[in-house]
Amino acid sequence: MIIHVKVKPNSSEKKIIDFGNNRYLIYLTSPPEDNRANIELINFLSKHFTTPVKNIKIKFGMTGHDKVIDIG
């Protein structure tokens, strides 16, 4: 499954908003430095979709706010 995500790092709480059609807005508490926000994003999606971390890959957008993620 391919999903499109907009990430908001440095938020006060972690939450996910589902806009339907595989589009999500995700608030993360980690800063976007040293890949911390991406790691938190993958762990958060793993819990949300109840799939192992190894099945989640960021296809596009490693350094941006807009990301395309493959959950396999």
PDB file with one MODEL, atoms N, CA, C and O in Angstrom:
MODEL        1
ATOM      1  N   MET A   1       0.849  -1.167   0.000  1.00  0.00           N
ATOM      2  CA  MET A   1       0.000   0.000   0.000  1.00  0.00           C
ATOM      3  C   MET A   1       0.901   1.239   0.000  1.00  0.00           C
ATOM      4  O   MET A   1       1.854   1.325   0.774  1.00  0.00           O
ATOM      5  N   ILE A   2       0.592   2.178  -0.863  1.00  0.00           N
ATOM      6  CA  ILE A   2       1.316   3.445  -0.941  1.00  0.00           C
ATOM      7  C   ILE A   2       0.461   4.519  -0.276  1.00  0.00           C
ATOM      8  O   ILE A   2      -0.724   4.658  -0.580  1.00  0.00           O
ATOM      9  N   ILE A   3       1.079   5.287   0.643  1.00  0.00           N
ATOM     10  CA  ILE A   3       0.361   6.391   1.272  1.00  0.00           C
ATOM     11  C   ILE A   3       1.154   7.681   1.071  1.00  0.00           C
ATOM     12  O   ILE A   3       2.372   7.655   0.896  1.00  0.00           O
ATOM     13  N   HIS A   4       0.446   8.802   1.098  1.00  0.00           N
ATOM     14  CA  HIS A   4       1.051  10.124   0.990  1.00  0.00           C
ATOM     15  C   HIS A   4       0.901  10.802   2.337  1.00  0.00           C
ATOM     16  O   HIS A   4      -0.192  10.855   2.902  1.00  0.00           O
ATOM     17  N   VAL A   5       2.013  11.323   2.848  1.00  0.00           N
ATOM     18  CA  VAL A   5       2.045  11.856   4.199  1.00  0.00           C
ATOM     19  C   VAL A   5       2.638  13.258   4.190  1.00  0.00           C
ATOM     20  O   VAL A   5       3.617  13.526   3.493  1.00  0.00           O
ATOM     21  N   LYS A   6       2.035  14.150   4.972  1.00  0.00           N
ATOM     22  CA  LYS A   6       2.644  15.443   5.267  1.00  0.00           C
ATOM     23  C   LYS A   6       2.997  15.397   6.745  1.00  0.00           C
ATOM     24  O   LYS A   6       2.142  15.138   7.591  1.00  0.00           O
ATOM     25  N   VAL A   7       4.271  15.653   7.049  1.00  0.00           N
ATOM     26  CA  VAL A   7       4.783  15.524   8.408  1.00  0.00           C
ATOM     27  C   VAL A   7       4.991  16.907   9.010  1.00  0.00           C
ATOM     28  O   VAL A   7       5.528  17.809   8.367  1.00  0.00           O
ATOM     29  N   LYS A   8       4.555  17.054  10.262  1.00  0.00           N
ATOM     30  CA  LYS A   8       4.774  18.275  11.037  1.00  0.00           C
ATOM     31  C   LYS A   8       5.642  17.902  12.243  1.00  0.00           C
ATOM     32  O   LYS A   8       5.107  17.458  13.259  1.00  0.00           O
ATOM     33  N   PRO A   9       6.973  18.073  12.158  1.00  0.00           N
ATOM     34  CA  PRO A   9       7.841  17.745  13.293  1.00  0.00           C
ATOM     35  C   PRO A   9       7.773  18.824  14.375  1.00  0.00           C
ATOM     36  O   PRO A   9       7.181  19.884  14.171  1.00  0.00           O
ATOM     37  N   ASN A  10       8.381  18.542  15.519  1.00  0.00           N
ATOM     38  CA  ASN A  10       8.446  19.468  16.661  1.00  0.00           C
ATOM     39  C   ASN A  10       7.066  19.845  17.199  1.00  0.00           C
ATOM     40  O   ASN A  10       6.891  20.952  17.707  1.00  0.00           O
ATOM     41  N   SER A  11       6.103  18.964  17.099  1.00  0.00           N
ATOM     42  CA  SER A  11       4.771  19.233  17.643  1.00  0.00           C
ATOM     43  C   SER A  11       4.736  18.869  19.122  1.00  0.00           C
ATOM     44  O   SER A  11       5.619  18.175  19.626  1.00  0.00           O
ATOM     45  N   SER A  12       3.709  19.344  19.804  1.00  0.00           N
ATOM     46  CA  SER A  12       3.606  19.059  21.237  1.00  0.00           C
ATOM     47  C   SER A  12       3.080  17.649  21.505  1.00  0.00           C
ATOM     48  O   SER A  12       3.259  17.119  22.602  1.00  0.00           O
ATOM     49  N   GLU A  13       2.432  17.041  20.512  1.00  0.00           N
ATOM     50  CA  GLU A  13       1.915  15.688  20.684  1.00  0.00           C
ATOM     51  C   GLU A  13       1.981  14.930  19.364  1.00  0.00           C
ATOM     52  O   GLU A  13       2.043  15.523  18.287  1.00  0.00           O
ATOM     53  N   LYS A  14       1.966  13.591  19.476  1.00  0.00           N
ATOM     54  CA  LYS A  14       1.925  12.745  18.281  1.00  0.00           C
ATOM     55  C   LYS A  14       0.475  12.461  17.945  1.00  0.00           C
ATOM     56  O   LYS A  14      -0.292  12.020  18.802  1.00  0.00           O
ATOM     57  N   LYS A  15       0.095  12.714  16.694  1.00  0.00           N
ATOM     58  CA  LYS A  15      -1.245  12.340  16.252  1.00  0.00           C
ATOM     59  C   LYS A  15      -1.260  12.215  14.742  1.00  0.00           C
ATOM     60  O   LYS A  15      -0.390  12.729  14.039  1.00  0.00           O
ATOM     61  N   ILE A  16      -2.284  11.512  14.265  1.00  0.00           N
ATOM     62  CA  ILE A  16      -2.427  11.270  12.837  1.00  0.00           C
ATOM     63  C   ILE A  16      -3.834  11.681  12.420  1.00  0.00           C
ATOM     64  O   ILE A  16      -4.813  11.368  13.097  1.00  0.00           O
ATOM     65  N   ILE A  17      -3.918  12.382  11.304  1.00  0.00           N
ATOM     66  CA  ILE A  17      -5.206  12.784  10.743  1.00  0.00           C
ATOM     67  C   ILE A  17      -5.327  12.126   9.378  1.00  0.00           C
ATOM     68  O   ILE A  17      -4.468  12.300   8.513  1.00  0.00           O
ATOM     69  N   ASP A  18      -6.400  11.370   9.196  1.00  0.00           N
ATOM     70  CA  ASP A  18      -6.649  10.643   7.948  1.00  0.00           C
ATOM     71  C   ASP A  18      -7.608  11.466   7.089  1.00  0.00           C
ATOM     72  O   ASP A  18      -8.743  11.725   7.489  1.00  0.00           O
ATOM     73  N   PHE A  19      -7.142  11.876   5.903  1.00  0.00           N
ATOM     74  CA  PHE A  19      -7.977  12.632   4.977  1.00  0.00           C
ATOM     75  C   PHE A  19      -8.666  11.721   3.966  1.00  0.00           C
ATOM     76  O   PHE A  19      -9.377  12.211   3.088  1.00  0.00           O
ATOM     77  N   GLY A  20      -8.474  10.418   4.069  1.00  0.00           N
ATOM     78  CA  GLY A  20      -9.032   9.479   3.113  1.00  0.00           C
ATOM     79  C   GLY A  20      -8.156   9.409   1.878  1.00  0.00           C
ATOM     80  O   GLY A  20      -7.236  10.211   1.715  1.00  0.00           O
ATOM     81  N   ASN A  21      -8.439   8.460   1.017  1.00  0.00           N
ATOM     82  CA  ASN A  21      -7.695   8.300  -0.234  1.00  0.00           C
ATOM     83  C   ASN A  21      -6.193   8.147   0.009  1.00  0.00           C
ATOM     84  O   ASN A  21      -5.383   8.622  -0.786  1.00  0.00           O
ATOM     85  N   ASN A  22      -5.813   7.470   1.131  1.00  0.00           N
ATOM     86  CA  ASN A  22      -4.418   7.209   1.497  1.00  0.00           C
ATOM     87  C   ASN A  22      -3.598   8.477   1.683  1.00  0.00           C
ATOM     88  O   ASN A  22      -2.415   8.497   1.344  1.00  0.00           O
ATOM     89  N   ARG A  23      -4.198   9.531   2.212  1.00  0.00           N
ATOM     90  CA  ARG A  23      -3.498  10.788   2.517  1.00  0.00           C
ATOM     91  C   ARG A  23      -3.628  11.078   4.007  1.00  0.00           C
ATOM     92  O   ARG A  23      -4.716  11.016   4.580  1.00  0.00           O
ATOM     93  N   TYR A  24      -2.473  11.402   4.628  1.00  0.00           N
ATOM     94  CA  TYR A  24      -2.429  11.602   6.068  1.00  0.00           C
ATOM     95  C   TYR A  24      -1.627  12.852   6.420  1.00  0.00           C
ATOM     96  O   TYR A  24      -0.700  13.236   5.706  1.00  0.00           O
ATOM     97  N   LEU A  25      -2.002  13.474   7.532  1.00  0.00           N
ATOM     98  CA  LEU A  25      -1.215  14.529   8.156  1.00  0.00           C
ATOM     99  C   LEU A  25      -0.777  13.973   9.494  1.00  0.00           C
ATOM    100  O   LEU A  25      -1.608  13.549  10.298  1.00  0.00           O
ATOM    101  N   ILE A  26       0.535  13.972   9.740  1.00  0.00           N
ATOM    102  CA  ILE A  26       1.067  13.350  10.945  1.00  0.00           C
ATOM    103  C   ILE A  26       1.895  14.371  11.717  1.00  0.00           C
ATOM    104  O   ILE A  26       2.812  14.988  11.176  1.00  0.00           O
ATOM    105  N   TYR A  27       1.551  14.534  12.990  1.00  0.00           N
ATOM    106  CA  TYR A  27       2.293  15.407  13.895  1.00  0.00           C
ATOM    107  C   TYR A  27       3.243  14.542  14.712  1.00  0.00           C
ATOM    108  O   TYR A  27       2.830  13.542  15.300  1.00  0.00           O
ATOM    109  N   LEU A  28       4.534  14.933  14.749  1.00  0.00           N
ATOM    110  CA  LEU A  28       5.559  14.190  15.468  1.00  0.00           C
ATOM    111  C   LEU A  28       6.237  15.105  16.481  1.00  0.00           C
ATOM    112  O   LEU A  28       6.303  16.317  16.278  1.00  0.00           O
ATOM    113  N   THR A  29       6.741  14.529  17.567  1.00  0.00           N
ATOM    114  CA  THR A  29       7.401  15.320  18.595  1.00  0.00           C
ATOM    115  C   THR A  29       8.893  15.502  18.334  1.00  0.00           C
ATOM    116  O   THR A  29       9.504  16.411  18.896  1.00  0.00           O
ATOM    117  N   SER A  30       9.483  14.671  17.506  1.00  0.00           N
ATOM    118  CA  SER A  30      10.920  14.736  17.235  1.00  0.00           C
ATOM    119  C   SER A  30      11.268  15.893  16.301  1.00  0.00           C
ATOM    120  O   SER A  30      10.459  16.297  15.466  1.00  0.00           O
ATOM    121  N   PRO A  31      12.488  16.423  16.455  1.00  0.00           N
ATOM    122  CA  PRO A  31      12.942  17.456  15.521  1.00  0.00           C
ATOM    123  C   PRO A  31      13.377  16.833  14.201  1.00  0.00           C
ATOM    124  O   PRO A  31      13.705  15.648  14.157  1.00  0.00           O
ATOM    125  N   PRO A  32      13.383  17.615  13.130  1.00  0.00           N
ATOM    126  CA  PRO A  32      13.755  17.059  11.819  1.00  0.00           C
ATOM    127  C   PRO A  32      15.258  17.055  11.582  1.00  0.00           C
ATOM    128  O   PRO A  32      15.704  17.352  10.474  1.00  0.00           O
ATOM    129  N   GLU A  33      16.029  16.732  12.575  1.00  0.00           N
ATOM    130  CA  GLU A  33      17.477  16.693  12.401  1.00  0.00           C
ATOM    131  C   GLU A  33      18.004  15.312  12.772  1.00  0.00           C
ATOM    132  O   GLU A  33      17.429  14.617  13.609  1.00  0.00           O
ATOM    133  N   ASP A  34      19.089  14.933  12.146  1.00  0.00           N
ATOM    134  CA  ASP A  34      19.726  13.624  12.363  1.00  0.00           C
ATOM    135  C   ASP A  34      18.757  12.464  12.123  1.00  0.00           C
ATOM    136  O   ASP A  34      18.877  11.415  12.756  1.00  0.00           O
ATOM    137  N   ASN A  35      17.802  12.649  11.214  1.00  0.00           N
ATOM    138  CA  ASN A  35      16.860  11.600  10.803  1.00  0.00           C
ATOM    139  C   ASN A  35      15.910  11.161  11.920  1.00  0.00           C
ATOM    140  O   ASN A  35      15.248  10.131  11.793  1.00  0.00           O
ATOM    141  N   ARG A  36      15.835  11.929  13.014  1.00  0.00           N
ATOM    142  CA  ARG A  36      15.002  11.532  14.152  1.00  0.00           C
ATOM    143  C   ARG A  36      13.511  11.530  13.808  1.00  0.00           C
ATOM    144  O   ARG A  36      12.782  10.632  14.230  1.00  0.00           O
ATOM    145  N   ALA A  37      13.058  12.516  13.055  1.00  0.00           N
ATOM    146  CA  ALA A  37      11.637  12.581  12.699  1.00  0.00           C
ATOM    147  C   ALA A  37      11.250  11.413  11.786  1.00  0.00           C
ATOM    148  O   ALA A  37      10.163  10.854  11.931  1.00  0.00           O
ATOM    149  N   ASN A  38      12.117  11.042  10.857  1.00  0.00           N
ATOM    150  CA  ASN A  38      11.821   9.908   9.973  1.00  0.00           C
ATOM    151  C   ASN A  38      11.737   8.601  10.755  1.00  0.00           C
ATOM    152  O   ASN A  38      10.883   7.760  10.474  1.00  0.00           O
ATOM    153  N   ILE A  39      12.611   8.432  11.725  1.00  0.00           N
ATOM    154  CA  ILE A  39      12.593   7.219  12.552  1.00  0.00           C
ATOM    155  C   ILE A  39      11.319   7.176  13.385  1.00  0.00           C
ATOM    156  O   ILE A  39      10.680   6.130  13.495  1.00  0.00           O
ATOM    157  N   GLU A  40      10.949   8.317  13.974  1.00  0.00           N
ATOM    158  CA  GLU A  40       9.714   8.372  14.747  1.00  0.00           C
ATOM    159  C   GLU A  40       8.500   8.120  13.843  1.00  0.00           C
ATOM    160  O   GLU A  40       7.553   7.446  14.247  1.00  0.00           O
ATOM    161  N   LEU A  41       8.534   8.659  12.627  1.00  0.00           N
ATOM    162  CA  LEU A  41       7.443   8.450  11.673  1.00  0.00           C
ATOM    163  C   LEU A  41       7.263   6.967  11.356  1.00  0.00           C
ATOM    164  O   LEU A  41       6.140   6.464  11.371  1.00  0.00           O
ATOM    165  N   ILE A  42       8.344   6.271  11.074  1.00  0.00           N
ATOM    166  CA  ILE A  42       8.266   4.848  10.739  1.00  0.00           C
ATOM    167  C   ILE A  42       7.741   4.041  11.931  1.00  0.00           C
ATOM    168  O   ILE A  42       6.912   3.147  11.756  1.00  0.00           O
ATOM    169  N   ASN A  43       8.214   4.348  13.125  1.00  0.00           N
ATOM    170  CA  ASN A  43       7.731   3.639  14.316  1.00  0.00           C
ATOM    171  C   ASN A  43       6.254   3.925  14.577  1.00  0.00           C
ATOM    172  O   ASN A  43       5.501   3.026  14.951  1.00  0.00           O
ATOM    173  N   PHE A  44       5.843   5.175  14.379  1.00  0.00           N
ATOM    174  CA  PHE A  44       4.447   5.569  14.584  1.00  0.00           C
ATOM    175  C   PHE A  44       3.532   4.872  13.573  1.00  0.00           C
ATOM    176  O   PHE A  44       2.465   4.378  13.937  1.00  0.00           O
ATOM    177  N   LEU A  45       3.948   4.834  12.313  1.00  0.00           N
ATOM    178  CA  LEU A  45       3.151   4.157  11.291  1.00  0.00           C
ATOM    179  C   LEU A  45       3.095   2.654  11.535  1.00  0.00           C
ATOM    180  O   LEU A  45       2.078   2.016  11.260  1.00  0.00           O
ATOM    181  N   SER A  46       4.179   2.090  12.047  1.00  0.00           N
ATOM    182  CA  SER A  46       4.207   0.663  12.365  1.00  0.00           C
ATOM    183  C   SER A  46       3.132   0.328  13.395  1.00  0.00           C
ATOM    184  O   SER A  46       2.438  -0.680  13.260  1.00  0.00           O
ATOM    185  N   LYS A  47       2.993   1.155  14.411  1.00  0.00           N
ATOM    186  CA  LYS A  47       1.969   0.920  15.437  1.00  0.00           C
ATOM    187  C   LYS A  47       0.575   1.189  14.889  1.00  0.00           C
ATOM    188  O   LYS A  47      -0.361   0.447  15.186  1.00  0.00           O
ATOM    189  N   HIS A  48       0.427   2.245  14.092  1.00  0.00           N
ATOM    190  CA  HIS A  48      -0.888   2.615  13.568  1.00  0.00           C
ATOM    191  C   HIS A  48      -1.442   1.544  12.621  1.00  0.00           C
ATOM    192  O   HIS A  48      -2.624   1.206  12.689  1.00  0.00           O
ATOM    193  N   PHE A  49      -0.592   1.014  11.742  1.00  0.00           N
ATOM    194  CA  PHE A  49      -1.033   0.019  10.765  1.00  0.00           C
ATOM    195  C   PHE A  49      -0.772  -1.417  11.233  1.00  0.00           C
ATOM    196  O   PHE A  49      -1.029  -2.363  10.488  1.00  0.00           O
ATOM    197  N   THR A  50      -0.272  -1.584  12.441  1.00  0.00           N
ATOM    198  CA  THR A  50       0.074  -2.886  13.028  1.00  0.00           C
ATOM    199  C   THR A  50       0.852  -3.762  12.047  1.00  0.00           C
ATOM    200  O   THR A  50       0.448  -4.878  11.720  1.00  0.00           O
ATOM    201  N   THR A  51       1.961  -3.228  11.598  1.00  0.00           N
ATOM    202  CA  THR A  51       2.856  -3.956  10.702  1.00  0.00           C
ATOM    203  C   THR A  51       4.285  -3.778  11.208  1.00  0.00           C
ATOM    204  O   THR A  51       4.583  -2.757  11.829  1.00  0.00           O
ATOM    205  N   PRO A  52       5.171  -4.732  10.965  1.00  0.00           N
ATOM    206  CA  PRO A  52       6.555  -4.583  11.421  1.00  0.00           C
ATOM    207  C   PRO A  52       7.253  -3.380  10.774  1.00  0.00           C
ATOM    208  O   PRO A  52       6.935  -2.988   9.651  1.00  0.00           O
ATOM    209  N   VAL A  53       8.201  -2.815  11.500  1.00  0.00           N
ATOM    210  CA  VAL A  53       8.960  -1.658  11.032  1.00  0.00           C
ATOM    211  C   VAL A  53       9.669  -1.969   9.718  1.00  0.00           C
ATOM    212  O   VAL A  53       9.787  -1.096   8.858  1.00  0.00           O
ATOM    213  N   LYS A  54      10.139  -3.201   9.555  1.00  0.00           N
ATOM    214  CA  LYS A  54      10.885  -3.556   8.348  1.00  0.00           C
ATOM    215  C   LYS A  54      10.036  -3.501   7.084  1.00  0.00           C
ATOM    216  O   LYS A  54      10.582  -3.487   5.981  1.00  0.00           O
ATOM    217  N   ASN A  55       8.700  -3.470   7.222  1.00  0.00           N
ATOM    218  CA  ASN A  55       7.810  -3.421   6.060  1.00  0.00           C
ATOM    219  C   ASN A  55       7.466  -2.000   5.633  1.00  0.00           C
ATOM    220  O   ASN A  55       6.704  -1.817   4.684  1.00  0.00           O
ATOM    221  N   ILE A  56       8.009  -0.987   6.309  1.00  0.00           N
ATOM    222  CA  ILE A  56       7.690   0.411   6.001  1.00  0.00           C
ATOM    223  C   ILE A  56       8.922   1.083   5.415  1.00  0.00           C
ATOM    224  O   ILE A  56       9.989   1.088   6.029  1.00  0.00           O
ATOM    225  N   LYS A  57       8.768   1.649   4.225  1.00  0.00           N
ATOM    226  CA  LYS A  57       9.881   2.302   3.528  1.00  0.00           C
ATOM    227  C   LYS A  57       9.444   3.690   3.055  1.00  0.00           C
ATOM    228  O   LYS A  57       8.349   3.851   2.516  1.00  0.00           O
ATOM    229  N   ILE A  58      10.299   4.684   3.260  1.00  0.00           N
ATOM    230  CA  ILE A  58      10.045   6.016   2.713  1.00  0.00           C
ATOM    231  C   ILE A  58      10.582   6.003   1.283  1.00  0.00           C
ATOM    232  O   ILE A  58      11.792   5.928   1.065  1.00  0.00           O
ATOM    233  N   LYS A  59       9.670   6.077   0.314  1.00  0.00           N
ATOM    234  CA  LYS A  59      10.059   6.008  -1.097  1.00  0.00           C
ATOM    235  C   LYS A  59      10.593   7.355  -1.589  1.00  0.00           C
ATOM    236  O   LYS A  59      11.628   7.413  -2.252  1.00  0.00           O
ATOM    237  N   PHE A  60       9.883   8.432  -1.262  1.00  0.00           N
ATOM    238  CA  PHE A  60      10.260   9.775  -1.689  1.00  0.00           C
ATOM    239  C   PHE A  60      10.062  10.741  -0.528  1.00  0.00           C
ATOM    240  O   PHE A  60       9.150  10.568   0.280  1.00  0.00           O
ATOM    241  N   GLY A  61      10.918  11.757  -0.445  1.00  0.00           N
ATOM    242  CA  GLY A  61      10.737  12.811   0.539  1.00  0.00           C
ATOM    243  C   GLY A  61      11.492  12.617   1.834  1.00  0.00           C
ATOM    244  O   GLY A  61      11.020  13.051   2.885  1.00  0.00           O
ATOM    245  N   MET A  62      12.644  11.983   1.795  1.00  0.00           N
ATOM    246  CA  MET A  62      13.413  11.759   3.018  1.00  0.00           C
ATOM    247  C   MET A  62      13.731  13.061   3.753  1.00  0.00           C
ATOM    248  O   MET A  62      13.775  13.074   4.983  1.00  0.00           O
ATOM    249  N   THR A  63      13.953  14.151   3.024  1.00  0.00           N
ATOM    250  CA  THR A  63      14.351  15.397   3.672  1.00  0.00           C
ATOM    251  C   THR A  63      13.262  16.460   3.665  1.00  0.00           C
ATOM    252  O   THR A  63      13.491  17.567   4.152  1.00  0.00           O
ATOM    253  N   GLY A  64      12.092  16.160   3.130  1.00  0.00           N
ATOM    254  CA  GLY A  64      11.024  17.150   3.058  1.00  0.00           C
ATOM    255  C   GLY A  64       9.857  16.800   3.967  1.00  0.00           C
ATOM    256  O   GLY A  64       9.856  15.763   4.630  1.00  0.00           O
ATOM    257  N   HIS A  65       8.873  17.672   3.989  1.00  0.00           N
ATOM    258  CA  HIS A  65       7.668  17.449   4.789  1.00  0.00           C
ATOM    259  C   HIS A  65       6.687  16.513   4.096  1.00  0.00           C
ATOM    260  O   HIS A  65       5.942  15.794   4.762  1.00  0.00           O
ATOM    261  N   ASP A  66       6.677  16.515   2.759  1.00  0.00           N
ATOM    262  CA  ASP A  66       5.781  15.651   1.994  1.00  0.00           C
ATOM    263  C   ASP A  66       6.511  14.365   1.650  1.00  0.00           C
ATOM    264  O   ASP A  66       7.598  14.397   1.074  1.00  0.00           O
ATOM    265  N   LYS A  67       5.919  13.239   2.001  1.00  0.00           N
ATOM    266  CA  LYS A  67       6.574  11.951   1.815  1.00  0.00           C
ATOM    267  C   LYS A  67       5.620  10.960   1.154  1.00  0.00           C
ATOM    268  O   LYS A  67       4.402  11.035   1.318  1.00  0.00           O
ATOM    269  N   VAL A  68       6.208  10.033   0.405  1.00  0.00           N
ATOM    270  CA  VAL A  68       5.476   8.898  -0.159  1.00  0.00           C
ATOM    271  C   VAL A  68       6.043   7.674   0.539  1.00  0.00           C
ATOM    272  O   VAL A  68       7.252   7.441   0.522  1.00  0.00           O
ATOM    273  N   ILE A  69       5.159   6.892   1.154  1.00  0.00           N
ATOM    274  CA  ILE A  69       5.590   5.772   1.969  1.00  0.00           C
ATOM    275  C   ILE A  69       4.952   4.486   1.463  1.00  0.00           C
ATOM    276  O   ILE A  69       3.759   4.436   1.164  1.00  0.00           O
ATOM    277  N   ASP A  70       5.782   3.446   1.375  1.00  0.00           N
ATOM    278  CA  ASP A  70       5.323   2.121   0.948  1.00  0.00           C
ATOM    279  C   ASP A  70       5.201   1.248   2.203  1.00  0.00           C
ATOM    280  O   ASP A  70       6.176   1.017   2.917  1.00  0.00           O
ATOM    281  N   ILE A  71       3.985   0.776   2.447  1.00  0.00           N
ATOM    282  CA  ILE A  71       3.743  -0.133   3.563  1.00  0.00           C
ATOM    283  C   ILE A  71       3.420  -1.489   2.974  1.00  0.00           C
ATOM    284  O   ILE A  71       2.362  -1.683   2.375  1.00  0.00           O
ATOM    285  N   GLY A  72       4.346  -2.433   3.147  1.00  0.00           N
ATOM    286  CA  GLY A  72       4.192  -3.705   2.492  1.00  0.00           C
ATOM    287  C   GLY A  72       3.947  -4.864   3.370  1.00  0.00           C
ATOM    288  O   GLY A  72       3.805  -5.987   2.885  1.00  0.00           O
TER     289      GLY A  72
ENDMDL
END
